[in-house]
């Protein structure tokens, strides 16, 4: 059984080295062509439209909130008495 970490002590005149042995065996790729049904295309199209709608809605909401924060008048706060009214 090989442990996850091992500590080896070497003499000063010996340089530690790592040896890796890789056995490259051939990989078989099986390619098959299958036709898709019309409802698979429809589902993908609806998913793309829905994702786009959601992303644009999030961006529009963040932009709207940022504009609200920037247009809001600043309140002047005095250090001792609190906010002016």
Biotite code that builds the C-alpha atoms (Angstrom):
import biotite.structure as struc

atoms = struc.array([
    struc.Atom([0.000, 0.000, 0.000], chain_id="A", res_id=1, res_name="UNK", atom_name="CA", element="C"),
    struc.Atom([1.409, 3.396, -1.010], chain_id="A", res_id=2, res_name="UNK", atom_name="CA", element="C"),
    struc.Atom([0.726, 6.255, 1.348], chain_id="A", res_id=3, res_name="UNK", atom_name="CA", element="C"),
    struc.Atom([-0.499, 9.636, 0.115], chain_id="A", res_id=4, res_name="UNK", atom_name="CA", element="C"),
    struc.Atom([2.645, 11.456, 1.227], chain_id="A", res_id=5, res_name="UNK", atom_name="CA", element="C"),
    struc.Atom([6.100, 10.086, 1.870], chain_id="A", res_id=6, res_name="UNK", atom_name="CA", element="C"),
    struc.Atom([9.218, 11.755, 3.264], chain_id="A", res_id=7, res_name="UNK", atom_name="CA", element="C"),
    struc.Atom([12.603, 10.700, 1.965], chain_id="A", res_id=8, res_name="UNK", atom_name="CA", element="C"),
    struc.Atom([15.982, 11.888, 3.160], chain_id="A", res_id=9, res_name="UNK", atom_name="CA", element="C"),
    struc.Atom([18.768, 12.095, 0.562], chain_id="A", res_id=10, res_name="UNK", atom_name="CA", element="C"),
    struc.Atom([22.467, 12.631, 0.822], chain_id="A", res_id=11, res_name="UNK", atom_name="CA", element="C"),
    struc.Atom([23.763, 16.015, -0.300], chain_id="A", res_id=12, res_name="UNK", atom_name="CA", element="C"),
    struc.Atom([25.414, 14.578, -3.406], chain_id="A", res_id=13, res_name="UNK", atom_name="CA", element="C"),
    struc.Atom([22.241, 12.790, -4.631], chain_id="A", res_id=14, res_name="UNK", atom_name="CA", element="C"),
    struc.Atom([19.608, 14.733, -6.601], chain_id="A", res_id=15, res_name="UNK", atom_name="CA", element="C"),
    struc.Atom([16.023, 13.550, -6.021], chain_id="A", res_id=16, res_name="UNK", atom_name="CA", element="C"),
    struc.Atom([14.051, 12.750, -9.138], chain_id="A", res_id=17, res_name="UNK", atom_name="CA", element="C"),
    struc.Atom([10.536, 11.750, -10.118], chain_id="A", res_id=18, res_name="UNK", atom_name="CA", element="C"),
    struc.Atom([9.878, 9.080, -12.702], chain_id="A", res_id=19, res_name="UNK", atom_name="CA", element="C"),
    struc.Atom([6.524, 8.705, -14.413], chain_id="A", res_id=20, res_name="UNK", atom_name="CA", element="C"),
    struc.Atom([5.608, 5.760, -16.568], chain_id="A", res_id=21, res_name="UNK", atom_name="CA", element="C"),
    struc.Atom([2.637, 6.286, -18.861], chain_id="A", res_id=22, res_name="UNK", atom_name="CA", element="C"),
    struc.Atom([1.083, 3.447, -20.793], chain_id="A", res_id=23, res_name="UNK", atom_name="CA", element="C"),
    struc.Atom([-0.784, 4.978, -23.715], chain_id="A", res_id=24, res_name="UNK", atom_name="CA", element="C"),
    struc.Atom([-3.298, 2.475, -24.939], chain_id="A", res_id=25, res_name="UNK", atom_name="CA", element="C"),
    struc.Atom([-5.481, 3.102, -27.972], chain_id="A", res_id=26, res_name="UNK", atom_name="CA", element="C"),
    struc.Atom([-8.866, 4.696, -27.364], chain_id="A", res_id=27, res_name="UNK", atom_name="CA", element="C"),
    struc.Atom([-11.822, 3.632, -29.438], chain_id="A", res_id=28, res_name="UNK", atom_name="CA", element="C"),
    struc.Atom([-14.405, 6.237, -30.393], chain_id="A", res_id=29, res_name="UNK", atom_name="CA", element="C"),
    struc.Atom([-17.808, 5.065, -31.444], chain_id="A", res_id=30, res_name="UNK", atom_name="CA", element="C"),
    struc.Atom([-19.704, 7.603, -33.529], chain_id="A", res_id=31, res_name="UNK", atom_name="CA", element="C"),
    struc.Atom([-23.372, 7.161, -34.200], chain_id="A", res_id=32, res_name="UNK", atom_name="CA", element="C"),
    struc.Atom([-25.718, 9.606, -35.855], chain_id="A", res_id=33, res_name="UNK", atom_name="CA", element="C"),
    struc.Atom([-29.180, 9.885, -34.429], chain_id="A", res_id=34, res_name="UNK", atom_name="CA", element="C"),
    struc.Atom([-31.917, 12.146, -35.656], chain_id="A", res_id=35, res_name="UNK", atom_name="CA", element="C"),
    struc.Atom([-33.640, 14.473, -33.238], chain_id="A", res_id=36, res_name="UNK", atom_name="CA", element="C"),
    struc.Atom([-37.368, 14.918, -32.923], chain_id="A", res_id=37, res_name="UNK", atom_name="CA", element="C"),
    struc.Atom([-39.030, 18.259, -33.611], chain_id="A", res_id=38, res_name="UNK", atom_name="CA", element="C"),
    struc.Atom([-39.915, 18.721, -29.956], chain_id="A", res_id=39, res_name="UNK", atom_name="CA", element="C"),
    struc.Atom([-36.230, 18.482, -28.984], chain_id="A", res_id=40, res_name="UNK", atom_name="CA", element="C"),
    struc.Atom([-35.562, 21.548, -31.144], chain_id="A", res_id=41, res_name="UNK", atom_name="CA", element="C"),
    struc.Atom([-38.601, 23.321, -29.706], chain_id="A", res_id=42, res_name="UNK", atom_name="CA", element="C"),
    struc.Atom([-37.478, 22.610, -26.138], chain_id="A", res_id=43, res_name="UNK", atom_name="CA", element="C"),
    struc.Atom([-33.981, 23.925, -26.872], chain_id="A", res_id=44, res_name="UNK", atom_name="CA", element="C"),
    struc.Atom([-35.385, 27.061, -28.480], chain_id="A", res_id=45, res_name="UNK", atom_name="CA", element="C"),
    struc.Atom([-37.689, 27.753, -25.521], chain_id="A", res_id=46, res_name="UNK", atom_name="CA", element="C"),
    struc.Atom([-34.782, 27.214, -23.087], chain_id="A", res_id=47, res_name="UNK", atom_name="CA", element="C"),
    struc.Atom([-32.621, 29.727, -24.990], chain_id="A", res_id=48, res_name="UNK", atom_name="CA", element="C"),
    struc.Atom([-35.409, 32.320, -25.064], chain_id="A", res_id=49, res_name="UNK", atom_name="CA", element="C"),
    struc.Atom([-36.141, 31.808, -21.359], chain_id="A", res_id=50, res_name="UNK", atom_name="CA", element="C"),
    struc.Atom([-32.481, 32.083, -20.378], chain_id="A", res_id=51, res_name="UNK", atom_name="CA", element="C"),
    struc.Atom([-32.061, 35.245, -22.442], chain_id="A", res_id=52, res_name="UNK", atom_name="CA", element="C"),
    struc.Atom([-35.209, 36.749, -20.887], chain_id="A", res_id=53, res_name="UNK", atom_name="CA", element="C"),
    struc.Atom([-33.932, 35.967, -17.388], chain_id="A", res_id=54, res_name="UNK", atom_name="CA", element="C"),
    struc.Atom([-30.445, 37.380, -18.011], chain_id="A", res_id=55, res_name="UNK", atom_name="CA", element="C"),
    struc.Atom([-31.818, 40.590, -19.557], chain_id="A", res_id=56, res_name="UNK", atom_name="CA", element="C"),
    struc.Atom([-34.281, 40.940, -16.670], chain_id="A", res_id=57, res_name="UNK", atom_name="CA", element="C"),
    struc.Atom([-31.472, 40.634, -14.111], chain_id="A", res_id=58, res_name="UNK", atom_name="CA", element="C"),
    struc.Atom([-29.334, 43.211, -15.920], chain_id="A", res_id=59, res_name="UNK", atom_name="CA", element="C"),
    struc.Atom([-32.279, 45.594, -16.278], chain_id="A", res_id=60, res_name="UNK", atom_name="CA", element="C"),
    struc.Atom([-33.111, 45.259, -12.577], chain_id="A", res_id=61, res_name="UNK", atom_name="CA", element="C"),
    struc.Atom([-29.535, 46.006, -11.519], chain_id="A", res_id=62, res_name="UNK", atom_name="CA", element="C"),
    struc.Atom([-29.358, 48.994, -13.888], chain_id="A", res_id=63, res_name="UNK", atom_name="CA", element="C"),
    struc.Atom([-32.707, 50.330, -12.644], chain_id="A", res_id=64, res_name="UNK", atom_name="CA", element="C"),
    struc.Atom([-31.605, 50.033, -9.015], chain_id="A", res_id=65, res_name="UNK", atom_name="CA", element="C"),
    struc.Atom([-28.251, 51.711, -9.739], chain_id="A", res_id=66, res_name="UNK", atom_name="CA", element="C"),
    struc.Atom([-30.044, 54.644, -11.396], chain_id="A", res_id=67, res_name="UNK", atom_name="CA", element="C"),
    struc.Atom([-32.379, 54.960, -8.403], chain_id="A", res_id=68, res_name="UNK", atom_name="CA", element="C"),
    struc.Atom([-29.440, 55.060, -5.994], chain_id="A", res_id=69, res_name="UNK", atom_name="CA", element="C"),
    struc.Atom([-27.563, 57.649, -8.074], chain_id="A", res_id=70, res_name="UNK", atom_name="CA", element="C"),
    struc.Atom([-30.615, 59.942, -8.449], chain_id="A", res_id=71, res_name="UNK", atom_name="CA", element="C"),
    struc.Atom([-31.553, 59.821, -4.772], chain_id="A", res_id=72, res_name="UNK", atom_name="CA", element="C"),
    struc.Atom([-30.709, 63.130, -3.032], chain_id="A", res_id=73, res_name="UNK", atom_name="CA", element="C"),
    struc.Atom([-27.910, 62.929, -0.497], chain_id="A", res_id=74, res_name="UNK", atom_name="CA", element="C"),
    struc.Atom([-28.772, 63.496, 3.181], chain_id="A", res_id=75, res_name="UNK", atom_name="CA", element="C"),
    struc.Atom([-26.354, 65.686, 5.081], chain_id="A", res_id=76, res_name="UNK", atom_name="CA", element="C"),
    struc.Atom([-25.536, 64.225, 8.488], chain_id="A", res_id=77, res_name="UNK", atom_name="CA", element="C"),
    struc.Atom([-24.077, 66.465, 11.181], chain_id="A", res_id=78, res_name="UNK", atom_name="CA", element="C"),
    struc.Atom([-21.594, 64.711, 13.442], chain_id="A", res_id=79, res_name="UNK", atom_name="CA", element="C"),
    struc.Atom([-23.177, 65.815, 16.737], chain_id="A", res_id=80, res_name="UNK", atom_name="CA", element="C"),
    struc.Atom([-26.860, 66.577, 16.080], chain_id="A", res_id=81, res_name="UNK", atom_name="CA", element="C"),
    struc.Atom([-27.853, 63.950, 13.529], chain_id="A", res_id=82, res_name="UNK", atom_name="CA", element="C"),
    struc.Atom([-29.505, 64.481, 10.111], chain_id="A", res_id=83, res_name="UNK", atom_name="CA", element="C"),
    struc.Atom([-30.945, 67.837, 9.044], chain_id="A", res_id=84, res_name="UNK", atom_name="CA", element="C"),
    struc.Atom([-34.613, 67.913, 8.158], chain_id="A", res_id=85, res_name="UNK", atom_name="CA", element="C"),
])
